[in-house]
Amino acid sequence: MNASMPTSLTDGLDAIIEMDAPLAGHTWFGVGGNADMLVRPKTEAALKELVRRCHNENKTVRVLGSGANLLVLDEGVDGVVIKLDQPAFTQWTLRPNGESNKVLAPAGVDVLKLLNACVREGLDGLCQMAGIPASMGGATRMNAGGKFGCIGDAIHSVATMNHRGEVRVHPHSAIQFSYRHSGLPQDLILWTLLQLNPGDPGALRQKMLEIYQFKKDSQPLAEHSAGCLFRNPVTSDGTRTSAGRLIDLAGMKGFTHGTAFVSAEHANFVCAHKAGRANDVLELARIIQDRVLQSQGVNIEMEVAVWGRSFQPKEKK
Ligand SMILES: Cc1cc2nc3c(=O)[nH]c(=O)nc-3n(C[C@H](O)[C@H](O)[C@H](O)COP(=O)(O)OP(=O)(O)OC[C@H]3O[C@@H](n4cnc5c(N)ncnc54)[C@H](O)[C@@H]3O)c2cc1C
């Protein structure tokens, strides 16, 4: 056990605990270093106890979803990484308490599996998520989505847990959903309650496949990436413009830096070679930002979360 990590953090905890845990396999980039401690609680009570102990011991807590919007730097991460991938957090309930068209999805639910289940059940409202890899917690946190809508469109309410283990429910009306942002407090997302609509399973399946095909035709879904690396910036007239187009105009499609490269298919997808360096991805991101600023006069901000011992990410607005 890492000498700097007290056993009092995990003693008697109903959880799977791994010290010095490699995180590369938990992210879509497939690169990056280790977590000092990776904890996968088996119950909500164990999760609550863990976050309280981390707070008391002054340990940083990071929550890992499906790792599809995350770059873990080669230096790895300190503190405790929590992954909600045990059955208590991955099983959804259709029509909880008999509430028609609602779905209760704990944070560890695989959104694409849930989308398929909803389509089979004739529940409409999640097709915009076709082709977007995510856990329910990660999708809710980022208000994931795109051209066809966002997860926030389907959200009735969200429960968060703070560092004292207290749970608070936020109704949709109290959540400031906006472009790739939920406005939720920086607490752990525990579950999301979806409000869907009745639909015909055959028609829904067709819609889901069309949206997936649209994404597949325009994005390199099979590469090691985190989807779009940069947020679409706001222009002087208040509208958002495509960061991918700006990167393309800066002549960076296909540009390579070490083991990272800009996709030739979609310029906002920065990809990593298998067993590449996370720091190459971050350095390439900075090169892109400089070139876009120089050639297009626009600042572009990263959309992807970056974790590292020495890296302090900025809160997105
Ligand atoms: C091929 C590909 C295509 C993509 N296309 C799109 C797209 O079209 N639209 C889009 O919006 N995104 C897209 N993405 C990005 C990604 O799918 C979304 O951002 C998704 O919501 C990330 O969810 P996650 O569970 O993987 O989160 P992670 O990457 O694991 O985490 C992202 C952030 O959310 C936080 N987080 C995760 N779970 C919780 C929780 N339970 N409580 C609190 N915080 C939490 C993490 O701490 C981190 O800060 C794409 C990614 C890939 C790889």
The ligand as a MOL file (V3000), in Angstrom:
LIG
                    3D

  0  0  0     0  0            999 V3000
M  V30 BEGIN CTAB
M  V30 COUNTS 53 58 0 0 0
M  V30 BEGIN ATOM
M  V30 1 C -15.8690 8.6170 -29.9850 0
M  V30 2 C -16.4440 9.6680 -29.0710 0
M  V30 3 C -17.4890 10.4630 -29.5190 0
M  V30 4 C -18.0310 11.4450 -28.6760 0
M  V30 5 N -19.0600 12.2170 -29.1280 0
M  V30 6 C -19.6310 13.1120 -28.2940 0
M  V30 7 C -20.7560 13.8890 -28.7130 0
M  V30 8 O -21.2400 13.7840 -29.8360 0
M  V30 9 N -21.2940 14.7640 -27.8200 0
M  V30 10 C -20.7940 14.9050 -26.5490 0
M  V30 11 O -21.3350 15.6910 -25.7610 0
M  V30 12 N -19.7270 14.1900 -26.1330 0
M  V30 13 C -19.1420 13.3060 -26.9710 0
M  V30 14 N -18.0630 12.5920 -26.5500 0
M  V30 15 C -17.5200 12.8200 -25.2050 0
M  V30 16 C -18.1680 11.9090 -24.1390 0
M  V30 17 O -18.8450 10.8520 -24.7550 0
M  V30 18 C -19.1610 12.6880 -23.2610 0
M  V30 19 O -18.6010 13.8760 -22.7280 0
M  V30 20 C -19.6630 11.8420 -22.0880 0
M  V30 21 O -20.6690 12.5470 -21.4300 0
M  V30 22 C -18.5560 11.4970 -21.0990 0
M  V30 23 O -19.1110 10.6580 -20.1050 0
M  V30 24 P -18.1660 9.7030 -19.2510 0
M  V30 25 O -19.0040 8.8740 -18.3740 0
M  V30 26 O -17.2480 8.9750 -20.1550 0
M  V30 27 O -17.3740 10.7720 -18.3860 0
M  V30 28 P -15.8280 10.7340 -17.9930 0
M  V30 29 O -15.0130 10.9610 -19.2150 0
M  V30 30 O -15.5190 9.5400 -17.1910 0
M  V30 31 O -15.7620 12.0270 -17.0660 0
M  V30 32 C -15.9450 13.3070 -17.6270 0
M  V30 33 C -16.1450 14.3080 -16.4790 0
M  V30 34 O -17.3640 14.0010 -15.8140 0
M  V30 35 C -17.1030 13.7710 -14.4350 0
M  V30 36 N -17.9820 12.7110 -13.9540 0
M  V30 37 C -18.1530 11.4660 -14.4560 0
M  V30 38 N -19.0450 10.7880 -13.7130 0
M  V30 39 C -19.4300 11.6120 -12.7090 0
M  V30 40 C -20.3160 11.4910 -11.6000 0
M  V30 41 N -21.0020 10.3770 -11.3510 0
M  V30 42 N -20.4450 12.5460 -10.7680 0
M  V30 43 C -19.7620 13.6980 -10.9890 0
M  V30 44 N -18.9120 13.8780 -12.0080 0
M  V30 45 C -18.7480 12.8410 -12.8650 0
M  V30 46 C -15.6420 13.3500 -14.3520 0
M  V30 47 O -15.1200 13.5910 -13.0550 0
M  V30 48 C -15.0390 14.2190 -15.4290 0
M  V30 49 O -14.8060 15.5210 -14.9360 0
M  V30 50 C -17.5040 11.6090 -27.3790 0
M  V30 51 C -16.4480 10.8000 -26.9350 0
M  V30 52 C -15.9200 9.8380 -27.7720 0
M  V30 53 C -14.7930 8.9730 -27.2600 0
M  V30 END ATOM
M  V30 BEGIN BOND
M  V30 1 1 1 2
M  V30 2 1 2 3
M  V30 3 2 2 52
M  V30 4 2 3 4
M  V30 5 1 4 5
M  V30 6 1 4 50
M  V30 7 2 5 6
M  V30 8 1 6 7
M  V30 9 1 6 13
M  V30 10 2 7 8
M  V30 11 1 7 9
M  V30 12 1 9 10
M  V30 13 2 10 11
M  V30 14 1 10 12
M  V30 15 2 12 13
M  V30 16 1 13 14
M  V30 17 1 14 15
M  V30 18 1 14 50
M  V30 19 1 15 16
M  V30 20 1 16 17
M  V30 21 1 16 18
M  V30 22 1 18 19
M  V30 23 1 18 20
M  V30 24 1 20 21
M  V30 25 1 20 22
M  V30 26 1 22 23
M  V30 27 1 23 24
M  V30 28 2 24 25
M  V30 29 1 24 26
M  V30 30 1 24 27
M  V30 31 1 27 28
M  V30 32 2 28 29
M  V30 33 1 28 30
M  V30 34 1 28 31
M  V30 35 1 31 32
M  V30 36 1 32 33
M  V30 37 1 33 34
M  V30 38 1 33 48
M  V30 39 1 34 35
M  V30 40 1 35 36
M  V30 41 1 35 46
M  V30 42 1 36 37
M  V30 43 1 36 45
M  V30 44 2 37 38
M  V30 45 1 38 39
M  V30 46 1 39 40
M  V30 47 2 39 45
M  V30 48 1 40 41
M  V30 49 2 40 42
M  V30 50 1 42 43
M  V30 51 2 43 44
M  V30 52 1 44 45
M  V30 53 1 46 47
M  V30 54 1 46 48
M  V30 55 1 48 49
M  V30 56 2 50 51
M  V30 57 1 51 52
M  V30 58 1 52 53
M  V30 END BOND
M  V30 END CTAB
M  END
